[in-house]
Amino acid sequence: MRTLIRNIGLLAGISTASRKEGAAMGEVACLGDAWLLIEDGLIRDFGGSGGMPPAADMEIDAGGSMLMPSFCDSHTHIVYAGSREREFEDKIRGLGYAEIAARGGGILNSADLLHQTSEDELFRQSMERVREMMLKGTGAIEIKSGYGLNTADEIKMLRVIRRIKESVPAEVRATFLGAHAVARGMAREDYVRLVCREMIPAVAAEGLADFIDVFCEEGFFGVEDTDRILDAGAKYGLVPKLHANQLHVSGGVQAGVRHGALSVDHLERTTEAEMKCLGGSSTMPTMLPGSSFFLREPYGNAKAFMDAGLGVALASDYNPGSSPSGDMRFVMALGCICMRMLPAQAFNAVTLNGAYAMGVNDIAGSIAKGKQANFILTKPGFDTPASLAYLHQTPFVEKVFLKGKEYR
């Protein structure tokens, strides 16, 4: 099946690079008055109007719209039960993230709700969020466990993620985050031992996760805990991704780089030492401005990272307690408005670099021959990447294509 998209006003995000770093973060290759050919769900070819291929099985007139890669969201927690609206009020009254957690709220609250929810109901609720994200243009999604905090419930979450992966056209990757918080009634040492000796082998036995993650943070898991957990995961081939430096300068970035983490995420609080450590590594710094916005916490210093020659990815952190939104266009706008990223930099951060941070940059994140035909056709008026962030609340999606087919 060959589908031709013609009359594209601007084909944006053309790249065969694996990621963007430093000055390249500000470069978005585009082609005006373009066409794109899809075959068997992949981008077969593209070009200017002068070299349009012969008629395909189906032709779609883009009407002069911009065509861009779908968003790649490399950090989400969208498998959860219920909501945490009560904590929303606590935040408004002035309680901080750590205070809410210390009172038994936060992650532990979500764990209680998840424990009471069947796998089928958890799948139903989670699929609503996945559909919402895809309709807003997200074509690749990383999803974490971490609201189980015991072996059975962590496995339940990961089985739900597997069902999501089998049910949707978006690319889905699974991360085991058993070390999200210490379970109620357990000492940290005992819980770390449970994660390493019971949870990780159980997850690996069913092949449920691509990655392993740890919340390396004061009051949660220290660097030594993180080392033990990541070492245990490595024995089963689980690639590290890491929560690092959200509330404190925790040493998480250095731990992540030392273990060859694919990404270190959050980075609200970093110093030159973290940037120096990341230099020359394969680890992608990933910042989560939706969490900073919702919690009224500092934003990651993306500009300093890029000035130091590093790349930056942006992700939604979609979760019930600190970032209840998976709108990646809003994430891009926050990158520009609150983090002072240029629109081209934010565009690369939510597409190609997001794909790199979840290990799918070979098939997603840019317009390139052989990649999946995952892209967005925009509405009229959105004719440059900058317009996405500038008109940040105006509906911009005309059509979403995932694996070559329109998603509705």
VOLO-791032 format. One record per residue (C-alpha): x negated, y, z negated. Coordinates in steps of 0.02 Angstrom, whole numbers, plus 50000, padded with zeros to 5 digits. Layout:
XYZ;...
//
This chain:
500005000050000;499255016650057;499965033049993;499395049850062;499565065649957;499435080250077;499565099150067;498615099849901;498265118149861;496775114049751;495995097149716;495145100049547;493945089449444;492945080949582;491455072149503;490445056149508;489465060749349;489665049849195;489875065249082;489565083949077;488285092048962;487575109448932;487775121349080;488665107849181;490115109249057;490575125349146;490645117549320;492255110549395;492065105249576;493625109349678;494225107849857;495575118949932;496895113950061;496555095650027;497255078150040;497025062249939;497295044249993;497815030649870;497635012149906;498094998249784;498135010249638;496415017649670;495785033649750;495255027649922;494715044349995;495005063149992;494495078350090;494975094750174;496425096650294;495305095050447;494905076750413;496595069950361;496755051050388;498075042750496;499825040950427;499955030050272;501365018850212;502015033550111;501665052150119;501965064849981;501925083550012;501085091949863;501835108649916;500225117949886;500105112249705;498505108649610;498035090449589;496935086349440;496365070849344;497505065049206;496975069049029;495915056548932;496305056748746;494885047848657;495495049348476;497275045348419;498185036848275;499865035048362;500325017948291;501145023248128;502835022048043;503995036047993;503305053447961;502445063847828;503535079347832;503485081047642;501615083447652;501915096947782;502775106847646;501355102947524;500125110347649;501175125947668;501155127747478;499265127447484;498725109647447;497215104047547;496905087547638;495805080647500;497035085847363;498485077147448;497435061447469;496895061847287;498725062147235;499055046047331;499725054347488;498955055647659;498295039347731;498925029147583;500685035847610;500625030247792;499975013247736;501465010947621;502685015247760;501825004047885;501824989247766;503724990447755;503944991347944;504094976148059;502934974048207;504364976148329;504954992248248;503174998748240;502984995048426;504615004148465;504135019748369;502375019948441;502965017748620;504005033548605;502395043148571;501465034548712;502835038848837;502835056848777;500955057848804;501015050248978;502405061949034;501305076448978;499895070249089;498835058748982;498215043449077;496965035848956;497255033848769;496165027148628;497215020848481;496555016948307;497175005648169;496855011647992;498575013047914;498584994847861;497174994147733;497404975447713;497004961747837;498794957247884;499354975047915;497774980048009;498044964948122;499874970048142;499334987248202;498074980348324;499334968148395;500494982848425;499094991848516;498834976448624;500704976148665;500614994448713;499134990948826;500114977048912;501674987948931;501075004449006;500115010049161;498945021149060;497235014549010;497265009848825;495795005848713;495914999148535;494865004248385;494794994748220;494785007748080;495014997147925;493845009047836;495045023647847;495335024447660;495135012947510;496715002747480;497735006247325;497114997347170;495424992347243;493664998147203;492735004847354;491404991447345;492714977647344;493624985647489;492044987447594;491694969047562;493474964847619;493244974847780;491584966547820;491934948547769;493784946447808;494504960147918;493144961248050;493054942348081;494964941548091;495034955848216;493654948048320;494464930848318;495974937848413;494954949748522;496014964248464;494784978848464;493544987048581;492794998548449;492505000048263;492665016248165;492345022347988;492945038147899;491215043447840;491675057147718;491515062147536;492875053547436;493105040047569;491575030447634;489765035547617;488325032947737;487805016547655;489585009947668;489615015447849;487985006647888;488624990347813;490274991047906;489514995548074;488194982048055;489564969448020;490534975148172;488994974248284;488864955648249;490534953648339;490144965648481;491204980148416;490524996748481;490475010748350;491505026748356;491445037348199;492445049948098;491085062248045;490895079147962;492725083647946;492745090247769;490885090647726;489185088547807;489235070047771;487795062247865;489055053747977;488345061048138;486615054248100;487355037348053;488335036848215;486835040848324;485765028348229;487035014648268;487255019848450;489035026148427;489975030248585;490655045848500;490615055148335;492275063848305;492915079048208;491305089148179;492175103648095;490645105947985;488955103848068;487215111448063;485745112248182;485185095548112;486725086948185;486475095148355;484635090548357;485065072648312;486315071448455;485095078348583;484555064948706;485745051948632;487145042748721;488395048448587;489765060648638;490195074448512;492095074948504;493075088948423;494895088648370;495605106248372;497395100348343;496875094648169;495985111148134;497545120548190;498765110348085;497685109847929;497045127747947;495265121047938;493725127248033;493575122948216;492075113648285;490685124848350;490815118948530;489895134048599;488335130548496;488375112348548;488465116848732;487135130348713;486025116648641;486265106548801;487555094548731;489205089148800;490855090648707;492465080748720;494125086748650;495455074648588;497155076448506;496935066448343;498805063048360;499315056748187;500715059548061;499755069447932;498535081548011;498925082848197;500685077248245;500505081048431;499765072348581;499905087248699;498195088048781;498585104148874;498835112248702;497185104548646;496355112448798;497155129248756;496545128248576;494805124748644;494885140948740;495835152148618;495145146248451;493455138648498;492995151148635;492675137848764;492815143848943;494275135649036;493095125249144;492215118848989;493855114248905;494455105949066;492925094549070;493125091148884;494895084148904;494555074449065;492835067249108;492035069048936;493585061948853;493455047048970;491625044748923;492055045548737;493205030548756;492155020748879;493255022749034;492265035849131;491925022949267;493785022049309;494545038249244;494215056449201;493835063849373;494295063449556;493105050949635;493235037049764;493575020349681;494275027449519;496055024249466;497325035849547;497795043849380;498185062049411;499375076549383;500245086849518;500605103849442;502075115349463;501905131049571;500925144849484;499625133149412;498315135149546;496685134749445;496065124949293;496085141349194;497965143049219;498265127649111;497565136048957;498145153648999;499985148849025;499845136948880;501705134948843;502415135749020;502905118449084;501565113549210;501835095349257;502765092249419;502285073949437;501165061649346;500365047249440;499625032449347;498735018749444;499405026249603;501245026549558;502305040849496;502715038949312;504435045049258;
//
